[in-house]
Amino acid sequence: MLMKVGCSVLNKAVIGGKVKIHYFVCVLWGLALVGCGTINADRESYMKDAVYEKERYFGDAVSEPAFSRYELRGKYEVDEEKLNIHIDPVEIYTQEKEEFVVRRKVSYERYGPYGYSPGMCVFKVVMVFDVLFSMIDDDYAEDLQETCYKVYEWKREEQEQPPEKTGVKTVELLARNYQDSSGSLVFQLRADGKRVNKVNLTGFRGKERRGPYSWTVNSWYDFSRLEDDDSLAIEIINRRGKVALDKTLAIAKEDAESVIFKSKYDGIFQLYYTCRLCNANLTDNFYTDARRIIWYSNVYLYKGKGSLDFVASCIEDRFDRLRHGDVRVMRANTPKGRNVWPDIYSSYGTVRGVKAPDEPTVDDIQSCIRKKRLDLEIKNYYG
């Protein structure tokens, strides 16, 4: 940020330190004939004084609030596989208010020179040692520079200016005065474009509201009635006198899948059979001490509180033909959760080049569920 001027010979020969000793004689003559220079006396072009706007704010109102329009605001969220809606019928008013601006003045003040002494400069140069040390030590170089030059520095100064009125501006004010008696608020749920549920939303009885009202749709509608791949949308209709407001909330595909799926099932799982020392009976494979995957079962949906680990141990007892294997469970809360399975499976690697041992069918798994007396229902997943 600083511009250096004057005594360029001294700056390069003495301070920079990249000259030979015999050149010092010329430097001394230069000091005697030309005198010491000035560093940082002027600012560079981009260090300009300026006034910046810090903030704007509104002061006193100059008019009474005037009704502008009704608005219907709303959003949805899926929390723990439950569909929640947040609905906010509001009124918008306009009002004129004084507007003020606060500005900040930025300037640069010069300070210095620091440690400037022509006599001491000549002495240090004649003694040579300070010059030599400045060639290898930055602190010596800086000290010699301050002694031989008029060194200045520029400091940034900021000062906040008094607020200034810019005029009058129209602002919008939000109010929540809607009551059940003011009109009607209707919720409609659509699946693949067809209306499957309709509910009147009530509870606006005149008490002060500071935000939207919230409802959990699962508390009055059973999503298990829908197909797993149905698309979902919410339509809210608000009638207030002669005004009818309509708001549609499209449910993201992933959220719809989660809500519908969890209303029917507790999760999704797949069994897989891993083997160590796989060449024990699979002699066509090279010997390996690492664990490998021999087979995967089909993917199943399940509902119930029974442990899937009991199912895996039962299948292992029946299908561990190699006697070096384990049957394990890979599970997820929703079908979307299956996306991480390939990454986990790839850490094992699979056995190639041979016919795999028998794999369990849905009947085998059902048999294990009955044997272990588990409260568990399963179903093939075809997604």
C-alpha positions, 0 to 999 in steps of 0.5 A: 500500500505504500509508495517509496520514493527518493534515494533509490541508490541508497535503497538498493545498495545499502538497504537491499544489501546486494552490492559489494563493499567498495560501492559504499564509498559511492553511497557516502558521496550520494548522501553528502550530495543528494541528502536523505529521501522520503518513503511513504510520503504519499498515498497510493491511488486506491487509498482514497477517502470515502463515505460508505453507507452502513445501514438504513432504518425506519423511524416514526410512522407518518400515516395510519396502517392501511389494509392491503391484501390477504395472504396464505402462507404455508410449508410442510416438513417430514420429521421421523417419517411423519408429515407435518404442515404449517399453515399461516393465514395472514393480513398485509397492511401498508404504512408510510414511515420515515427512513434514515440512513447511517453513513461511515466516513473512512479517511487515512491519516499520515503518521511519522517520520519514525527514527529519522536521523541523518547524522546517525545514518551517516555514522552507521554507514561509515561504521559499515557493520550495520550495513553488513548486518542489514544484508542478512537480518530484516530487523537491522535493515528496517532500523537502518531504513528508518534512520536514513529515510523519512519513513511514514505510515498511513492509518485507516480512520473510521468515523460514523456520521449522524443519521440522515433522513432520506425521506418517507417510504411505504412498508408492509406490516404483517398481522394475524387476525384470522379466526375460525369465524372469519371464513374457512381453511380446508386441507386436501391431500392428493395422491397421483393427482386424485384427492384422497383426503379432505379436512377442515383446519380449525383452532383459530379462536382469536388468541394472539398468534406469533406464527403459523399453526401446525398439524401432523397429517398422520394423526388423521390419515392412514398413508398405508392406503396408498401405493408405494410409488404414489406422488403426494401434494397438499392443497390448502384453500382459504376463503375469507369473505369474497376472497379465495386463496389457494396454496399447493405444496408439492411433496418431494418424491423422497419425502413421499416415499418415506411417509408412505413406506413407514406407514406400512413397513419398519424397514427393508433388508437383505441377507448376505453370506460371507465366507473365509477360507472359501477354497475349503469347498470352492476349489476353483477359487484361489486360496484367500484368507480374506472374507468374501461374499458368496451370495445375496438374498432377495431384498425384503420389506419387513414390519414387526418387532422381531429381530432380523439377527435371529433370522440370519442365524437360523438361515446360517444354520441351514445354508452354511454349506462351507462351514466357514461362513456367516449369514449377515443382515443389511438393513435400511429404514426406507428403500432410499437407504439402500443407496449405501449398500453397494459401498459396504458390499464392495469392501468384501469382494465376491467369489467368482467362477463357481456355482454358488451354494443354495440361497434362501427363498422367502419360504425359508425365511418365513420358516425361520420366523415361525421357528424363532416365534418372531413378531415379524412380517416380510414381503418381497421388494421389487423396487 
